[in-house]
Amino acid sequence: MFIGQYQFNIDEKGRLVIPQEFRKKLGTEVIINKGIENCISLYKMSDWEQLVEKIATLPFNRSENRQFNRYFMSSAFKKELDSQGRINIDNILIDYAGIKKECVIIGAGPVIEIWAKDKWEIIESGRDQLDEISERLAL
């Protein structure tokens, strides 16, 4: 499980340092993908494989399942962390997330999310809704 948040910069070559706490759990190969709500999602390989297995069980005769599969799988990239704990993020993902330079890397349970700093600040500004949301969840 990944938790916490860290601020880093993407360099001019599209490289991003992954926090050491996350690297310990990730291994050397990861999958990065367009996440929901314009972030970049980063998966541990074993978690990605489990997710793909679940997606594969969706009935292919439903158009929304095929469409989801196309969108989700076509924007996934296999990456290796370099010796300095960085990954190279493709421009298609950087553009999708709207990252200029500054970003926030958060642990969101089984996935790591990479957010443009300004977009993360908007999400954080809604934190006062947490009490309201938690009332509706069966925890």
C-alpha positions as CSV (number, residue, x, y, z in Angstrom):
1,M,0.0,0.0,0.0
2,F,1.3,3.5,-0.9
3,I,0.5,6.4,1.4
4,G,1.7,10.0,1.7
5,Q,2.5,12.9,-0.6
6,Y,5.7,14.3,-2.0
7,Q,6.6,17.3,-4.2
8,F,9.1,16.9,-7.0
9,N,9.9,18.4,-10.3
10,I,10.0,16.7,-13.7
11,D,13.2,17.6,-15.5
12,E,13.5,18.9,-19.1
13,K,14.0,15.2,-20.3
14,G,10.7,14.1,-18.7
15,R,12.4,12.3,-15.8
16,L,10.8,12.2,-12.3
17,V,12.4,10.9,-9.1
18,I,10.1,8.5,-7.3
19,P,10.2,8.9,-3.5
20,Q,12.4,6.3,-1.8
21,E,9.6,5.0,0.3
22,F,7.7,4.1,-2.8
23,R,10.7,2.7,-4.6
24,K,11.2,0.1,-1.8
25,K,7.8,-1.4,-2.6
26,L,7.8,-0.9,-6.4
27,G,10.7,-3.0,-7.7
28,T,12.5,-1.9,-10.8
29,E,9.7,-2.3,-13.4
30,V,6.5,-0.3,-13.2
31,I,3.6,0.6,-15.4
32,I,2.5,4.2,-15.9
33,N,-0.8,5.1,-17.4
34,K,-3.3,7.9,-17.8
35,G,-5.2,8.0,-14.6
36,I,-8.7,9.1,-13.8
37,E,-9.2,12.8,-13.4
38,N,-6.1,13.9,-15.4
39,C,-3.4,12.4,-13.2
40,I,-0.7,9.8,-14.1
41,S,-1.1,6.5,-12.4
42,L,1.9,4.4,-11.5
43,Y,1.5,0.7,-10.7
44,K,3.7,-2.0,-9.2
45,M,4.0,-4.7,-11.8
46,S,2.2,-7.4,-9.8
47,D,-0.7,-5.0,-9.0
48,W,-0.9,-4.1,-12.7
49,E,-1.1,-7.7,-13.7
50,Q,-4.0,-8.3,-11.2
51,L,-5.8,-5.3,-12.6
52,V,-5.4,-6.5,-16.2
53,E,-6.7,-9.9,-15.2
54,K,-9.9,-8.3,-13.8
55,I,-10.3,-6.2,-17.0
56,A,-9.9,-9.4,-19.1
57,T,-13.0,-10.8,-17.3
58,L,-15.3,-8.0,-18.5
59,P,-17.7,-9.3,-21.1
60,F,-16.2,-8.2,-24.5
61,N,-19.6,-8.1,-26.1
62,R,-20.4,-4.8,-24.2
63,S,-19.2,-1.8,-26.1
64,E,-18.4,0.2,-22.9
65,N,-16.1,-2.6,-21.8
66,R,-14.3,-2.6,-25.1
67,Q,-14.1,1.2,-25.1
68,F,-12.7,1.2,-21.5
69,N,-10.1,-1.5,-22.4
70,R,-9.0,0.5,-25.5
71,Y,-8.6,3.8,-23.6
72,F,-7.0,2.3,-20.5
73,M,-4.6,-0.1,-22.1
74,S,-3.5,2.1,-25.0
75,S,-2.1,4.7,-22.7
76,A,0.0,2.3,-20.5
77,F,3.7,2.2,-20.7
78,K,6.2,-0.2,-19.1
79,K,9.1,1.6,-17.5
80,E,12.2,0.8,-15.5
81,L,13.5,2.9,-12.6
82,D,17.0,4.1,-13.3
83,S,19.9,3.9,-10.7
84,Q,18.8,7.2,-9.3
85,G,15.2,6.1,-8.7
86,R,13.8,8.1,-11.7
87,I,11.4,7.1,-14.4
88,N,11.1,8.7,-17.8
89,I,7.5,9.9,-18.4
90,D,6.3,10.1,-22.0
91,N,5.1,13.5,-23.2
92,I,1.7,12.1,-23.9
93,L,1.2,11.5,-20.2
94,I,2.8,14.8,-19.1
95,D,0.5,16.7,-21.5
96,Y,-2.5,14.7,-20.3
97,A,-1.8,15.5,-16.7
98,G,-1.0,19.2,-17.5
99,I,2.4,19.0,-15.7
100,K,4.7,21.9,-16.5
101,K,7.5,21.2,-14.0
102,E,6.2,20.9,-10.4
103,C,4.2,17.9,-9.5
104,V,2.9,16.1,-6.4
105,I,3.3,12.3,-6.0
106,I,0.7,10.7,-3.8
107,G,0.2,7.3,-2.4
108,A,-3.4,6.2,-3.0
109,G,-3.4,2.7,-1.7
110,P,-2.5,0.2,-4.4
111,V,-1.6,2.9,-6.9
112,I,0.7,6.0,-7.0
113,E,-0.8,9.1,-8.6
114,I,1.3,11.9,-10.1
115,W,-0.5,15.3,-10.2
116,A,0.3,18.7,-11.7
117,K,0.9,20.8,-8.6
118,D,-1.9,23.3,-9.4
119,K,-4.4,20.5,-10.0
120,W,-3.5,18.8,-6.8
121,E,-4.0,22.1,-4.9
122,I,-7.5,22.2,-6.3
123,I,-8.2,18.7,-5.0
124,E,-6.7,19.5,-1.6
125,S,-8.9,22.6,-1.4
126,G,-11.9,20.2,-1.3
127,R,-10.6,18.3,1.7
128,D,-13.3,19.9,3.9
129,Q,-15.7,17.6,2.2
130,L,-14.0,14.6,3.7
131,D,-16.4,14.5,6.7
132,E,-19.4,14.6,4.4
133,I,-18.0,11.9,2.1
134,S,-17.1,9.6,5.0
135,E,-20.7,9.8,6.3
136,R,-21.8,8.1,3.0
137,L,-19.2,5.4,3.0
138,A,-19.6,2.1,4.8
139,L,-16.3,1.9,6.5
